[in-house]
Amino acid sequence: MIRKLLGDFLIISFITFLIFLIIEVFLFFLNFPLKDDRSFNNSFEVTFAGGARHKPNIKSTTRLGYPALSTDSTGLVHNGILRNKDELQNAIFVLGGSTVEGWGASSNMKTIPAQLELCLNKNLTKKVVVANGGFQGDYSYQEFQRAVNIISRYNPKMIIILDGRNDGHFGMMKNWVAFDSNPGIHGPLDYINKAGHRGRKDQIIHEMRSISRLINWVINIKDNNSRKTNLDKFSFDENITNTKISKIANSYLITHKLIHEISKAYNVPIFSYLQPTLEAKKELNSYEKELLEKFRKRMKWPLSYYGQLSNFYDEVLSRLPNEIIDISNIFNDLDINLYVDSNHYNDEGNLIISEKICKNILNFF
């Protein structure tokens, strides 16, 4: 009897292992990834300035399938040259969201800050360093916090801010609050908190994600179901009133006014630019329309999303102060594809923006 039970157990174990192996091979050929728990969300760490930042020496800060961008010892996305904190003293810092960080660029050397550094050093006799202070999801209030922190830590030669789109994006969320870190920052902060309080059992399971595609797949399904239960607080208002649009724009404009007051107080020049985004472009070609709709469906944004973001841009532009330079239409007369999705640029788009900023600030030197 015992021998039969042992035999049945071995047969069942072998069949189970064989099924597991077949599924693993199947997922491998489907190119389903191994989820190394040390990647992406675990690349964040808490900071008082902006809420979160990247850890030092991370191999990839991007997601959504964009080419990997790595950080140096400062935790900033580097320009192809690894630098430490001392080497960034008196540097030019560029702040913004994922577009400044470089999502869509083919490499670290093709981001806006990297190409700006190249342009400036071609035109100046004295070499300058440009630091990439972009962080995915950042909007004006976080940039205000980061600017104050950068001034105290690095004594920067100049701060450049390229933004606008994320203020409109996160302003459309139901849980948006003026003059607060954007709602999107709650994701990485929540992840950091959970990782810090993870039990031994959960820790072992998460470690196994990096060796088994099947385990990663099962955990992904569980995580996605968990996210759906909390989706409402991060969902978008589908019918935003003109009053709320005005409040979002007001928050953006007042925050930039505060940033420029800090600039005067510390005698650090700050240049602000209203960034281009395909989402607010008035006349679209067939490729751009297709790109927008494809990305909207992928991100599960409401049908009203682009129209409301365009309304935000219209409101900002109607009250744009002299401190903010409008380059939102910089691509409009160019008959080439410069976007990789609704708001991130390809290498050529990054080059056009960097050269525009380069030309604007050369007179400062």
N, C-alpha and C positions, 0 to 999 in steps of 0.2 A: 504493500500500500504506500509506504513512504517512498519507495523507489519510483512508483508510478507518479506520485505527486511531484517528486523532484524532476522527473523526466518532462512532465507537463509544464512545469515552471521554466525549465531550460528552453523548451520549444517556444513558449509564449514570449520569453525574454528575447530569443533570437529573432522571432518574427517582428516584435516591437522594435528592436534595434535595426532590422532590415528596412522597416517602413520609415523609421526616423532617418536613416541614411539616404533612402530614395528621395524623401522630401528635401533633405539638405542639398542633394545633387540637383534636384529640380529647381530649387530656389537659387542655386548658384548659376545655373544656365539662364535663369530669368534676370540675372544680375541684381537680385535682391541683396541689399547691403548688410554687412555685419555692422551692428551698432556698437561702436566702442564708446562706453559710457564716459570716457575721458574727452570726447569730442563735442563740438558745438556748445550746447547749453552749459557743459561743465567747463567751458573756457571762460566763463564769467566769474567775476568776484565783486563783492559789494564795495561801493565807494560812497563817501558822503557827497561827492560832487557828481551829480548826474544819476545816482542810484546804482549803476553797475558799470563795469569796464571789462576789457579783456585781460586775461592773465598774461604774464610775460611768456615769450617764446612758444606761442601756440601755433600749430601748423596750419590751421584753417579757421577763419572767423566767419565764413560765409555759409549759407544754406541755399535751398531752392535750386540746387544744381549749378550755381555759379562757380567759376574757377576759384581755387583756394587762395586766400590771402593770409600771410603769416605775420606775427608780431615779433618785436625785438624785446630786449630786456626791460624796456619801459612799459610794455603792454600795449604800445601803439602799433598800428599797421605801418611797417617800414617802407621806404621808397626803393628797396633793393640794396640798401646799405644799412647794416645793423649798427645802431647807435645806442649809447647809454644816456643816462640822465644828464651827465655833465656836457655831453656833446650837443644836447638840445637847449642848453642855456643860450638865451638871446636869439633863439630860432623864430621863424615865422610859423605860427600855428594856424591850421585850417580846420574849422569846426563845421559839423553838419551831421546828417544821418548816414544811412547806408550808401548813398550816392557818393559822399565824400570818402567814406571808408573804402569804397571801391567796388561794391557789388556790381558785376557786369564787366569789370576790367579783366583782361586776360592774365594779368600778373600784377605783382606789387609795383612794378616799374611803370604801369600804365594807368595808375589812379590819377585823379586830378591833382593832389598835392605833389606826387612824384613828377608829373609833367610840368607843373608850375615851377618846381625847383630847377628843372632842366632849362626852362625858358628864361628864368631870372639869371641863371649863371652864364647863359649865352650872351646876355646883354649887359652884365655888370662886371666890373674889373675885380671887385672884392666878392669872394664866394659867400653865398648865404645858404642856410639850412632851412628846409621847409618840413615841418612835422605834421603828420596826419593825425589830427585829433577827432576824426569822424568816428561815430559809433552808431550802429544800426538802431533806428527808431528815434534817435535824438530829435527833439524839436526845441523851439526857442528857449523855453525856461531851463531845460537841461544845459543848453549851450551857455546860458547866462552863468549857471553854477560852474561849469567847466572853465569858462573864461576867467572867473575870479580865482579858481584854483591854479590855473596855468600862470596867471600873473604873479601869484605868490611863490610858485615853485620854480618857474623857469625864467622870469624876467624877460618875456618875449619882446622881440623887435617889433612885432606886429601880430594882430589876430585877424583872420579872414573868416567870415561866416557865410556859408552857402546853404540856404534853407527856404522854408515856406511850405513846401508840399506836406511835410509831416504834421505841421500845425493844422492844416486843413483835414488831413487823414484822421488823426487821432481826435480832433475836435468833433468829428461826426459820430464818435462812439458814445453810447448811452451813459457811460460812467466817466465821461470827460469832466474835469474840473479845471477852471482857469488858474494859471500860475501854479501848476503842479507838474511833477514828472509825468510823462505820457503814460497812458494806460498799458501800452505794450511792454513797459519795463517790468510790469508785475510778473510776466512770464519767467524771465531769467531769475528774478529775485525769489519767486516761489520755488523754482527748481533748486536754487542754492540752499534754501531753507529745508526743503525735503531731503536733499542729499546729506545735509549736516545732521539730520535726525533719523537717518535710515538705519533700521535694525540690521543685525548680522545676517538674518535670513534674506532680507531684501537686497543687502549688499552683495551676497553670493549670487543671487539671481541676476542682478544687473551686471556683475562681472561676466556671467555666462553669455550675455548678449554679444560679447565681443568674439565668442568662439562658435556660436550656433546661430545660423540664420533663422531656423525654426523658432527658437526661443525668442529671438528678437521680434519675429513676426507676431507671435502670440502676445508679447508685452506691448507691442505697438497697438494691437487691437484693443487691449485693456486700457492703455493710455488714451487712445482716441475716444473711447466710450466715456472715460472720466472727464475729458475735455468738454464733451458735448453737454454734460450736466452743468458746466459753468459757462457755457457759451453766451448766455443771454447778457451777462454783465459786460462782455467784450464785443457785443454785436453793435451794429450801426443803426442810428436813427434813419429810417427810410424816407421820412418827410420832415426835413429840418426847416424850421421857420426862418424867415429873414432876420428875426431878432437873435436867434442863436448864431447864425452866420456872422452877424455883426459882432457878437460877443467873442467868437473865435478869432476874428480878424483883430479885434481890439486887444485881446490878450497877446497876440503876435506882435502888434505894433508897439504896445506899451513895454513889452519885454525887451524889444530892441532899443527902445529909448533908454531903459535902465542899463543895458549893455554899454551904450555909448556914453552914459553918464559915468560909468565905471572907467571907461577909456580916458575920459577927461581927468578924473580924479587921480589916476595912476600914470597919466601921460603915456599911455600905450595906444598907438593908432589902431583903430578897428574899422575894417571895411566889411559892410554887410551887402549881400547879393540875394535877390529874389530869384530862386532857381527855376529853370525850365522844367516842365513836366508835360508829357504827352496828354495827361488826363485833363489839362486845362486848355489845350490847343483848340482853336475854333474851327479851322478847316483841316480835315483829315483826308489823306489818300486811302485807297483801299487796303494797302498793307497795314497802315496804322490802325484803321478800324478793326481789322481782323486781330491785330496784336492786342488791342485793348480788350476786346470781347473775350479772347482766349484767356488772358490773364485775369480778368474779372471773374470768370467761371472757376478758374483754378483757385483763386483766393476766396471764392464764395462771397463776394461783395454784392450788395443789392443792385438792382437795375438803376436806381437813382444815384449811385455812388459818383460817377464821373460828372454828372450835371451839378451835383452839390459841391464837389471840389472845385469845379469851374466857377461856381458862384462865389466861393470863398476867395479865389484869385481876383475875381472882378471887384469884390469889396475891398481887398487889400490894395489893389492898384488904384482904386478911386481915392484912397487916402494915403498913398505912399509918401513918406517924408523924404527929405533930401538925403538922410543918413543911409537909406537903403537903395542900392543901385539895382534897377530892374534889368535883368538879363533873361527874363522868362520867355521872351520871343526870339532868343538868339539863333534857334534852329529853323525858324518859320520859313525863311526864304531859301533854304537849302533842300534840294531835291535828292537827298540821300538818306538812308536809314541810319539813325544815330541812337536808337533805343533798343535795348534787349527785352524790355517789357514796358509796362505803362509809365515807369518813372526812373528806371536805371539806364545809364548810358553805356554804349560800347567804347572801345578805345578812342575812336575818332571823335565821339561826342565829348569825352573827357579832355581830349586835346584842344578842341575848340573852346571849351569853357576855360581851361587853364591859360590859354593864350590871351583870351579876353581879359582875365583877371591880371595876368602878367603885364599887359599893355597899360591897364588902369593904374597899377601901383608903381610902375617904374619911375614915375616922376617923384615919388616919395624919397628915392635914394639919392 
